[in-house]
Amino acid sequence: MPETGAALDRYVGDYRLFAGVVFSLRRDGDQLTFATVGKDDAGPLPQIAKGVFLLNPKTEIRIEFQDFADGRATEMRWQISDDGFIPAPRIAMEPVPQTPLDLAEIEGVYFNHSLQQAVRLFDDGGALWLRTGDGNRIPLNRYQQDLFNAEGPGSVQRVAISRDATGEVSGILVSAVLAENLDYRKINAD
């Protein structure tokens, strides 16, 4: 029998599947809704067993909850097969700041010494974009104070702004499918 009402609150929260990929579960009456943070894609999440919800009936992808602390789920398991899952830990999200970005302080060229690669953050019509070393232009969506996820397909998933002790932008951490937090240092201000 599916859980209802306040019993569902133990699953409510935000879960990070990959860098820049955060899912939000909310309760709407006697059911949960599932949405990707930063997108307008909330939809119902039917419960098929205690702690088990069907995400996609066509592919039978489901999410499961087995680990709890203080009455709340600590992790969402993205079941990719009967034998495997991808863990998505619960994270604390802050409201997206309503103040506009200071694009002038963020824009510039950033260099990773290990990869010997430069990327550029730039303003295009009031929105922040990333140009990668191979020339791809990737729009970025702000979902936390200094965190951005990539819009659309591509290798970049998250860009985190790094600041020095005075609060000045000093670099970025770029995360992709197979690499997390690649450190790029700011080399100019234009």
N, C-alpha and C positions, 0 to 999 in steps of 0.2 A: 504494500500500500504506500503510495507516495506521501512524502512529508508535506505539511502545509504550514501556513502562517509563520510564526516566530521560529519554528523548528528549522526553517530554511535559512534563517539569519546566520547560522554558523558557516555557511558557504559564501555569504556575501563578502565581496572584497575585490581587490585587484591582484592579478597574478602575472608574473613575467615569464613568458615562454622562452623568448630569445631576446637579445639586446634590441631594444626598440619595439618589441612586440609584446604589448601588455593587453590582457583581457580583463574586462570588468564584469562582475556578476552582481546583479541587483535583484531585490525581491519586489515583485509586483503582485500584491495580494497573496495568492496561494501557489505562485510559481516563480521561478527564477528567469531573468533575462540575461542574455550573453551579448557583449559588445566588444569591439576592438577599440581601445582608447585612441581618441583622435579621429574616429570615424563615426558616421551616423548610421550604424548598421545593427542596432539593438534588435534582438528577436527573442522569442520564447525558447526556453531550454527545458524540454520535457524530461521528467524524472522517470527512469525505467526500473530502478531499484534503490534501496537506501544508499545514499552517497554516490549514485551512478546516474549520469544524465546523458541523453542522446544528443550529440551536437549536429550530426549529419546522418539522417536516415539512409540516404543513398549509399554512403560509404561505410556506414555503421561506426563512424568515429564517435567516440564517447569520451567524456571526462569523468574521472573518479576522484573521490576524496577518501583517504584512509588515515591521514595523520592529523591529529588535533592537539591543541594546547589551549587551556583556559576556555574550552567550549567552542573554539573557532578552528576552522581548517587552516593548517599551516602550509599546505601544498595542494595544488591541483595536478592531477596526472592526466596528461593528454594521451589516451590509449591509441596507439597506432596499429596494434595487432593484439591478438590474445596473449602474446608473450612479451610485448614490449610497450613502454610508455616513455614520454618525455616529461620530466618533472618541471612544474611551473610553481616556484615558491610565491607565497603571499608577499606583497610589498606594500609599503605605505606610500600612497600618492598624495601630493599636495594639490590644491586647486591650481589650474593653469593661471599664471599671472595675467591680469587684465591690462597691465601697462604695456604700451607698445615696445617692441624690441628697439634697442639702440643699434641699428644695423651698421652704423659707421664704426662703432667700436669692435664689431665682430668681423666685418669684411677684411679680407686680406689673404695672403699666401701663407700656407702652413707646410712645414717640411718634416718628413720622417727620415732620420739619418740611417736607420737600419735598412729601410726599403729603398733609400735614395729616390724618394718620390715626393713631389709637391702636389698639393690640392689647393683650391681657392674657394673661399666662401664669398658670395657676392649678393648684392641686392638686385632683384629684378621686379620692379613694380611694387615695392614695399614688402616683398616676400624674400626669405632667405633661401639661397640655392647653394649647392656644392658642385663644383666642377672637378672631376677626378682626373688623374694622370692620363687616362685614355680618352679624355675629352667628353665623357658623359656629363650631362647636366641633370642634377637630381634636386627636385624641390624638397625642402625640409619643413616638417610640421612640428611646432613647439608643443610638447606635452607636459613639461615640467619647467622649472625656472631656467635651467641651462641645458636641458635635454631636448633633442629633436629626433624624430624618426623620419625615415625616407618615405616619400610618397611614390607609389607605383613600383614596378619591378626594377631590380638592380641588385648590385652586390652589397651596397651599403645599407645597413639597417638602423644604426643609431649614430648620432654625433653629439658628444658631450663637450660643452665649453669648459676649459680649464682657466682658472684665475690665479694670479699671484697673491701675495699677502696683502696687497693694497686694493685688490678687487679688479685689477686690470686684466683683460683677456690676454693670456700668455700662450694658449695652445688649444688643441682639440684632441679628444679621444674618439677615434673612429672604430666602430664595430661592424663586422660583416658576418656572413654565414659561418666561416671557418676561423675567424680571428676576432678577438674581442679586445677593445681598448688599445688600439694602435695609436701611439703617442706622436702627434704632429705639433711642432713648435711654430709659433707665429714668427715670420721672418720680415714682414713689412706691414704697413698700415693702410695700403691702398687697395 
